[in-house]
Amino acid sequence: MSDATSVTTASAAPARTHTEVAVGVLLRADGAMLLSTRPPGKAYEGYWEFPGGKIETGETVEQALRRELIEELGVTIGPAQVWKVTEHDYPHALVRLHWCKVTEWSGEFEMREGQIMAWQQLPLQVRPVLPGAYPVLQWLAEERGQTFDPESLLE
Ligand SMILES: Nc1nc2c([nH]c(=O)n2[C@@H]2O[C@H](COP(=O)(O)OP(=O)(O)OP(=O)(O)O)[C@@H](O)[C@H]2O)c(=O)[nH]1
């Protein structure tokens, strides 16, 4: 290896690995979607997000989402297929979000991590919303023939 190569390698920033996350857009028959606040103690505490969490080794997106929603909300989801995949680079993590629309679930909603939940129509009335969710909110708005204003979701 030449000196030049060594210098380049030594000074290169370490590669950031993606954190894979399964996220559910739970949709009620009237079109309302479920958002909840990030629990105390987590990055972006109190920000509104779609429910979900990190995919563990060996899990499919659907399995991870089903596990997370039982853990966080106490509900068991029906079928979930990946609808969109997005990425967001936060200071604390580079995340790849695997979004699923979910229309079937069973059980009673129970906030098991101290969150608050809200069924929301578009445009959302809650804020601030995690920026990683903006692309999906834009697509959901487009599906409904609505415009999306990210500025309105800031703190
Ligand atoms: N659940 C969820 N996570 C999101 C959304 N948008 C978004 O950028 N994220 C990011 O995805 C990551 C999810 O991680 P998490 O901390 O909620 O997952 P987890 O419950 O498995 O965490 P833990 O096991 O470390 O406590 C966070 O970095 C979060 O900022 C969203 O709408 N919902």
The ligand as an ORCA input file, in Angstrom:
! r2SCAN-3c Opt
* xyz 0 1
  N     -40.947      4.754     15.122
  C     -40.545      5.730     14.306
  N     -39.237      6.005     14.164
  C     -38.909      6.996     13.344
  C     -39.892      7.717     12.606
  N     -39.265      8.637     11.831
  C     -37.947      8.534     12.092
  O     -37.070      9.208     11.589
  N     -37.711      7.530     13.012
  C     -36.386      7.178     13.560
  O     -36.208      5.784     13.592
  C     -35.502      5.381     14.754
  C     -36.392      4.430     15.538
  O     -35.746      4.058     16.650
  P     -36.457      3.884     18.075
  O     -35.508      4.453     19.044
  O     -37.845      4.416     18.077
  O     -36.558      2.323     18.074
  P     -36.666      1.327     19.272
  O     -37.969      1.541     19.954
  O     -36.378     -0.023     18.697
  O     -35.476      1.854     20.186
  P     -34.759      1.231     21.405
  O     -34.971     -0.225     21.340
  O     -33.318      1.649     21.162
  O     -35.349      1.917     22.580
  C     -35.194      6.637     15.543
  O     -33.890      7.088     15.219
  C     -36.229      7.618     14.998
  O     -35.736      8.954     15.079
  C     -41.252      7.426     12.767
  O     -42.174      8.042     12.198
  N     -41.532      6.415     13.641
*
